[in-house]
Each structure stands twice: as structure tokens, then as C-alpha cells.
Amino acid sequence: MTRPHFDPSTYDAQLAEKTARLVELLAPFAAPEPEVFASPPEHYRLRAEFRLWREGDQRHYAMFEPGDKHTPILLEDFPVASLRINELMAPLKAAWQASEALSLKLFQVEFLTTLAGDALVTLAYHRPLDDAWQTDAERLAVTLGASIVGRSRGQCRVIGRDYVEEALEVAGRIYRYRQPEGAFTQPNGEVNRRMLAWAFDALGERQDDLLELYCGNGNFTLPLSTRVRRVLATEISKSSVNAALANLADNAIDNVTLVRLSAEELTQALNEVRPFRRLSGIDLKGYEFGTLFVDPPRAGMDPDTCELARRFGRILYISCNPETLAANIAQLQDTHRIARCALFDQFPYTHHMESGVLLERR
């Protein structure tokens, strides 16, 4: 993991630069001024990963500049990360310094936390984990008040849970999420909460159905499901699908059908190119889709899925890559216009940005 160039005094300037960049990218499509959602200037990141660097008989948290894996930046704290992560760093280091079972061939530490205060620590090793490790790790879990996951090649030991629990309020309702260890979650909790509220408002109250591609653990699915008649959601990652199903059940949401398919596969199914066993019993033609919601990976939507999007009166698009967002809009601009757009500063002090657009049929 590389270290952001953290300087809170520059936060407003870097956000202004990102806003200008997004405006420039969307200018060819006559986009309105973006709604801008700032991040907390510090302690905003809910997950962090550190390599360990050994000096003498001690191991230290370490990060590296891009392209340099030989000159570590040794850390005692990490102001980019959540307060909960910073609270855990020192007692965890003290524990591995005091325990041969915990420190032997430990090479990486990952933290996963939530705004709700839950925490999980993953310890990665270049050796098998034995009963001595289990005993000391159980003691460590109590000390930290966190779940512990130990990983080595072909081995995973879980003390507590292999997920954290989050609680996010959208439009006066609390949604509860299981966020699995090792699966994708939004890193900036406060900005994620603002993204959910923006998408909820942009979707509006609908009397038709929603198609959601790339639904992950149901981050957007849960609140958006309350705005429509039914949702058909797809996700390819098995761990994310399992988390999404648990989250739907935990929140008593019963109008969502979740299918483990990629966006490309669902496009093929809707185009009747080929049948899929995982869609058996689902009447695709029975849906009255009014809106398509997508939150794709950095590569954006593939050309076939982009063509599928043309069929929808409204497209709600959350993007982690404004360049591929612009490329997708260019493919759609003859049929759709940008009605709303937003910048969500998920990744302060980096060039990365999250953005959102609501496209409506011309």
C-alpha cells in the first residue's frame, strides 16, 4: 500500500482541482454544475493495509512510495485512517512484539473498521498457523475488542467474525450491513453515506422496477429498493453475493431478486443471446424497468452493456473513474442527457475521485 501525500492544509485546493477536472470531462455533454461532497480532511479511511518491516528484533508498520519497494516509511500512526484503526495500531504492535507465536513470519496487517465502531484485523503469514498462534490470537481479540483473521497459504483461522457490521442512515432509516473481510467495501464511510443519500434522492419515488448491475454487498441496493416496486440486482463475486443476501435478510427487504451474473452475462440474457441456469424461474420479461443503476469497476461499462443502457429512460451511474464515465456517456449522449451530476471525494490527497450522474432520455 502506498501512502497518500497527506496535508490537511491543502484539502480545499485539491478538492477544487478535482471539481475542475470533472467539469472539464463532462463539459462536452452540457452537464450541469456538479454537486460536490467533501470528505473529512483526516481519519476518513475505514480500511488500511500495511506491510511489516523488520529492523533488528522489531517489526514496524510500513508503507512505500509508488515504484519503491525497498525504502519503507515506518509508521506509528496513520492519520488518513479511521480513529478506530489508529487506536488499534499500538496495542497490536505491542502484542506481536510480546508473542513469538503472533510475530513469527508475520508480513502483513490489514484493518477493516466501520462508522459503527466495529473492527476486524487480518494477520498474514508466511507459515502455517498452529495452536500456539490460536491461543495468543484469541487473547489478542479480547485485548483489542476486535475480530481476528489469520491467513497463510491454504489456511484461514477466524476468531470472532469474518465480517464487520456497519450501520448507515439514509432518509431517516438505518440500514445494517455485513462487510466481509477481503471483499470490496467503500473505504470512506462518511462520503459513502453522502453517496447513498444522493443516489436515493436522484432515483426518486418510482412506480416501476430497477435493474442494478455490479451490486456488491448491497451497499446501494438496500436504500434504493425502498424507492421502487422491485429490484433485479446482479453481482459476480460470490462473497459479495452472500453478504448482499444476508444484508437483505437482516434489513427485512423482500422486493429484491439477486442473481450471481456478470453485467455482460445479464446483457446476453436480456438480449436473448443465451439462457443461464441461474436465471431459471425468473421472468425477465415480467419486469417493468424504468431505471438502470450501475456502479461498475474502473473499466466502466463494456460496449454491449452500454448499448443495453440505451433502453432505459433513466440511468443512475456511480463511477470510480471519470475517464471511463465520460467514455460511456459519449456512447450514450445521442439518446440521453445529463440531468444531475456529483463529485464524491472518496480518496482525498490522490488523483482518484468518485462521481455520479443521472442520465435521462432526450
C-alpha positions in Angstrom: 0.0 0.0 0.0 1.3 3.4 -0.9 0.9 6.4 1.3 -1.2 9.4 0.3 0.6 12.7 0.5 -1.4 13.8 3.5 -1.6 17.5 4.2 -5.0 18.8 5.6 -4.0 22.4 4.8 -4.2 21.5 1.0 -7.5 19.8 1.2 -9.7 22.6 -0.2 -7.3 23.2 -3.0 -7.1 19.5 -4.1 -10.9 19.3 -4.0 -11.2 22.3 -6.2 -8.8 20.7 -8.7 -10.9 17.6 -8.8 -14.0 19.6 -9.3 -12.5 21.5 -12.2 -11.3 18.2 -13.7 -14.8 16.7 -13.6 -16.3 19.8 -15.0 -13.9 19.7 -17.9 -14.5 16.0 -18.6 -18.3 16.4 -18.6 -18.3 19.8 -20.5 -18.8 18.2 -23.9 -22.1 16.8 -22.7 -23.6 20.1 -21.4 -23.5 18.8 -17.8 -24.9 21.0 -15.0 -22.6 22.1 -12.3 -21.7 19.2 -10.1 -22.9 18.8 -6.5 -19.7 18.5 -4.5 -19.4 16.3 -1.4 -16.3 16.8 0.6 -14.5 14.2 2.7 -13.4 14.7 6.3 -9.8 16.0 5.9 -8.4 13.3 8.2 -9.4 10.0 9.7 -11.7 9.2 6.8 -10.4 5.8 5.6 -12.2 2.8 7.2 -9.7 0.2 5.9 -5.9 0.1 5.7 -3.2 -2.4 4.8 0.4 -2.3 6.0 3.4 -4.3 5.2 5.7 -5.1 8.1 9.3 -4.1 8.0 11.9 -5.8 10.3 14.7 -3.9 11.9 16.7 -5.9 14.4 14.2 -7.8 16.5 11.3 -5.5 15.9 8.6 -5.3 13.2 7.2 -2.0 12.2 4.2 -0.8 10.2 5.5 0.3 6.8 4.3 1.9 3.6 6.1 2.7 0.4 6.2 5.4 -2.3 4.9 4.2 -5.7 7.6 2.2 -7.5 9.9 1.9 -4.5 9.6 -1.4 -2.5 12.9 -1.0 -0.8 12.7 2.2 1.1 10.0 1.9 3.8 8.1 4.7 5.5 7.8 3.4 9.1 4.6 4.4 10.9 3.4 4.6 14.4 0.0 6.0 13.5 -1.8 6.8 10.2 -4.0 10.0 10.3 -5.6 9.0 7.0 -7.2 6.0 8.6 -10.1 6.0 11.0 -9.7 6.8 14.6 -10.5 3.1 15.4 -7.6 1.9 13.2 -5.3 4.4 15.0 -6.5 3.1 18.4 -5.7 -0.5 17.3 -2.2 0.1 15.9 -0.2 0.5 19.0 -1.7 -2.4 21.1 -1.5 -4.7 18.1 2.2 -3.9 17.7 2.8 -4.4 21.4 1.1 -7.8 21.2 3.2 -9.2 18.3 6.3 -7.8 19.9 5.5 -9.8 23.1 4.4 -13.0 21.3 6.6 -15.2 19.2 3.5 -17.1 18.0 2.0 -13.9 16.7 5.1 -12.4 15.2 6.8 -15.4 13.6 6.8 -14.7 9.8 4.1 -12.1 10.0 4.4 -10.0 6.9 1.2 -8.0 6.5 -1.6 -6.5 8.6 -5.0 -5.3 7.3 -7.6 -3.3 9.3 -11.3 -3.1 8.4 -13.5 -0.8 10.5 -16.9 0.8 10.3 -18.5 4.1 11.3 -20.5 2.0 13.8 -17.2 1.2 15.6 -16.8 -2.5 14.6 -13.3 -3.7 13.7 -11.5 -6.7 12.2 -7.8 -7.3 11.9 -6.3 -9.7 9.4 -2.8 -11.1 10.1 -1.0 -12.6 7.1 1.9 -15.1 7.5 4.5 -17.0 5.5 4.0 -20.1 7.7 1.2 -22.5 8.9 -0.8 -21.3 11.9 -0.7 -23.6 14.9 -2.5 -24.0 18.2 0.0 -21.6 19.9 -1.0 -18.9 17.4 -4.7 -19.7 18.1 -4.2 -19.3 21.8 -2.4 -15.9 21.6 -4.7 -14.6 18.9 -7.8 -15.4 21.0 -6.2 -13.4 23.8 -5.4 -10.6 21.3 -9.0 -10.4 20.1 -10.2 -9.8 23.7 -7.5 -7.1 24.2 -8.4 -5.3 21.0 -12.1 -5.8 21.2 -12.0 -6.9 17.6 -12.3 -9.9 15.4 -9.0 -11.6 14.2 -8.5 -13.4 11.0 -5.2 -15.3 10.5 -4.2 -16.2 6.9 -1.4 -18.3 5.5 -1.2 -20.3 2.3 -4.3 -22.6 2.1 -5.3 -21.7 5.7 -7.7 -19.2 7.3 -8.5 -19.1 11.0 -11.3 -16.8 12.3 -11.6 -15.6 15.8 -14.9 -13.8 16.2 -16.4 -13.0 12.8 -15.1 -12.8 9.3 -17.0 -9.6 8.7 -17.7 -6.2 10.3 -21.1 -4.7 10.9 -21.9 -1.2 9.6 -25.0 1.0 10.2 -25.8 3.8 7.8 -28.7 6.2 7.9 -30.4 7.2 4.7 -33.5 9.4 4.7 -34.2 8.7 8.3 -33.9 4.9 8.1 -30.9 2.9 9.5 -29.6 0.2 7.2 -27.3 -2.5 8.6 -24.6 -4.1 6.5 -22.3 -7.1 6.9 -19.0 -6.2 5.2 -16.8 -9.3 4.7 -13.1 -9.5 5.2 -11.3 -9.5 1.9 -14.4 -8.2 -0.1 -14.8 -4.7 -1.6 -16.4 -2.1 0.6 -16.5 1.7 0.2 -13.3 2.9 2.0 -14.6 6.4 3.0 -17.6 5.9 5.3 -18.8 9.5 5.6 -18.6 10.0 1.8 -20.3 6.7 1.2 -23.2 7.9 3.4 -23.4 11.0 1.2 -23.3 9.0 -2.0 -26.2 6.8 -0.7 -28.3 9.9 0.1 -27.6 11.5 -3.3 -28.5 8.3 -5.2 -31.6 7.9 -3.1 -32.7 11.4 -3.9 -31.7 11.2 -7.6 -33.7 8.0 -8.1 -36.8 9.5 -6.6 -40.1 7.7 -5.7 -40.9 5.3 -8.6 -43.8 3.0 -9.5 -41.7 0.8 -11.8 -38.7 -1.6 -11.4 -34.9 -1.0 -11.0 -32.2 -3.0 -12.7 -28.9 -2.8 -10.7 -25.6 -4.1 -12.1 -22.4 -4.6 -10.0 -24.4 -4.5 -6.7 -21.6 -5.7 -4.5 -22.7 -6.3 -0.9 -25.9 -4.4 -1.5 -24.5 -1.0 -0.5 -26.8 0.9 -2.7 -29.4 -1.9 -3.2 -30.8 -1.6 0.3 -31.9 2.1 0.3 -32.8 2.2 -3.4 -35.1 -0.8 -3.0 -37.4 1.3 -0.9 -37.9 3.7 -3.8 -39.1 1.2 -6.5 -41.6 -1.6 -6.9 -39.0 -4.4 -7.5 -35.2 -4.7 -8.0 -33.3 -7.2 -10.1 -29.7 -7.0 -8.9 -26.6 -8.8 -10.2 -23.1 -9.3 -8.9 -20.4 -11.8 -9.9 -18.3 -12.1 -6.6 -19.6 -15.0 -4.5 -18.6 -13.4 -1.2 -20.3 -10.2 -2.1 -23.4 -12.0 -3.2 -23.5 -13.9 0.1 -23.1 -10.6 2.0 -25.8 -8.9 0.0 -28.3 -11.8 0.6 -27.5 -11.6 4.4 -27.9 -7.8 4.3 -31.3 -8.0 2.5 -32.5 -10.5 5.1 -31.1 -8.5 8.1 -33.0 -5.4 6.8 -36.2 -7.3 6.0 -36.1 -6.2 2.4 -38.1 -8.6 0.2 -38.5 -6.9 -3.1 -35.0 -7.7 -4.4 -34.1 -10.7 -6.6 -30.3 -11.1 -6.6 -28.6 -13.2 -9.3 -24.9 -14.1 -9.5 -24.1 -13.0 -13.0 -21.7 -10.5 -14.5 -23.1 -7.4 -16.3 -22.0 -8.9 -19.6 -23.9 -12.2 -18.9 -27.1 -10.4 -17.9 -26.8 -8.3 -21.0 -26.7 -11.5 -23.0 -29.7 -12.9 -21.1 -31.8 -9.7 -21.7 -30.8 -9.8 -25.4 -31.8 -13.5 -25.5 -28.3 -14.4 -26.8 -28.1 -17.4 -24.4 -30.0 -18.8 -21.4 -28.5 -19.0 -17.9 -29.4 -21.7 -15.4 -29.0 -19.1 -12.6 -31.9 -17.2 -14.1 -34.3 -20.2 -14.1 -37.6 -19.3 -12.5 -37.0 -15.5 -13.0 -39.4 -13.9 -15.5 -37.2 -11.2 -17.0 -40.0 -10.0 -19.3 -42.2 -9.5 -16.3 -40.1 -6.6 -15.1 -41.0 -3.0 -16.0 -37.6 -1.4 -15.7 -37.6 2.3 -15.6 -34.1 3.0 -14.2 -30.7 1.3 -14.6 -28.4 1.7 -11.7 -24.7 0.9 -12.3 -21.6 1.2 -10.1 -19.0 -0.5 -12.3 -15.3 -1.2 -11.8 -12.7 1.2 -13.1 -13.0 -0.1 -16.6 -16.6 1.2 -16.8 -19.4 -0.5 -18.7 -18.4 -2.7 -21.6 -19.8 -1.6 -25.0 -22.6 -4.2 -25.1 -23.8 -3.2 -21.6 -23.6 0.5 -22.6 -25.9 -0.3 -25.6 -28.2 -2.1 -23.2 -28.4 1.0 -21.1 -29.9 2.9 -24.1 -33.2 1.0 -23.5 -33.7 2.7 -20.1 -35.4 6.0 -19.6 -33.1 6.8 -16.8 -29.5 5.7 -16.0 -28.1 6.3 -12.5 -24.3 5.9 -12.8 -21.8 5.9 -9.9 -18.2 5.9 -11.2 -14.8 5.5 -9.6 -13.1 6.5 -12.9 -14.3 9.8 -14.5 -12.4 9.0 -17.8 -14.4 5.8 -18.4 -17.5 7.5 -17.2 -17.0 10.2 -19.9 -16.3 7.5 -22.5 -19.6 5.7 -21.6 -21.6 9.0 -21.7 -20.1 9.7 -25.1 -21.6 6.4 -26.3 -25.0 7.4 -24.8 -25.2 11.1 -25.5 -27.3 10.8 -28.6 -30.1 9.2 -26.6 -29.5 10.6 -23.1 -28.6 13.9 -21.4 -27.0 14.6 -18.0 -29.7 15.8 -15.6 -27.6 15.8 -12.5 -24.0 15.1 -11.6 -22.0 15.0 -8.4 -18.4 14.6 -7.2 -17.8 12.5 -4.1 -14.3 12.9 -2.6 -13.8 9.3 -1.6 -10.0 9.4 -2.0 -8.5 12.7 -0.7 -4.9 13.7 -1.5 -4.9 11.3 -4.5 -5.9 11.8 -8.1 -8.8 9.3 -7.7 -12.3 10.5 -7.5 -15.8 9.1 -7.3 -18.6 10.7 -9.3 -22.2 10.2 -10.1 -24.5 11.2 -13.0 -28.2 10.9 -13.6 -28.9 10.4 -17.3 -32.4 10.9 -18.7 -33.7 10.1 -22.1 -33.8 13.0 -24.5 
